[in-house]
Amino acid sequence: MANAPLMPKATAVWLVENTALSFEQIAAFCNLHPLEVKGIADGEVAQGIKGSDPITTGQLSRDEIDRAEKNPNHRLKLLESKVRLPEPKRRRGPRYTPVSKRQDRPNAILWLLRNHAELKDSQIMRLVGTTKTTIESIKERTHWNAQNLTPMDPVTLGLCSQIDLDIEVQRSSKDRPAQPVGEQGATLLPADVTTAHAEPEEPYSPPSRKKDEPLDLETVFAKLGGSKKSEGGEEE
């Protein structure tokens, strides 16, 4: 921990043997339980551990110890280290793959190329810990074992987790440009259009004739294909 000495138990052993600090003060400084410090004093805990002097290591001052010995409520403060260690840089590159699973990487790459063509080479490299050269050789079927490769899910092979795969797929879908409307092809009509009831057509009704309008027999017979008969029963 950042607020604890480098060797907590060894420091506690030295403080128990060389100071008049209480168990609570030593426990608070070394991030230990007071009963554990009491066990160190009784010889039941940390047997065989050589005490580490926090004064010589620059983690505690003699004045700080004297101040704490005079005041049981005082809590020891760890001295700020004068040496700044650089923070370890996170190594960026292909994910490490155990030797026993490296032979499965080409099969996993082939599976990703067939089932998730939207993934970039850099994403495949992160998922299965491979190189761009290997991906290109599988794409172009120039891999030394191309004839025997079988697509296999990298999650099933244990090369990556399902969460990692889902994150990469979602990331690639966000980067994909929107498809133009004209290239989307024919689509179905909305449900409200297909389920709407057509309005019933009104039945045909012939034009009404006025009551006082005389009936033209010649027009009627001409429409029926016949001819008007004379009053004597002969056709005209």
Beta strands, then each sheet from edge to edge (+ up, - down):
end
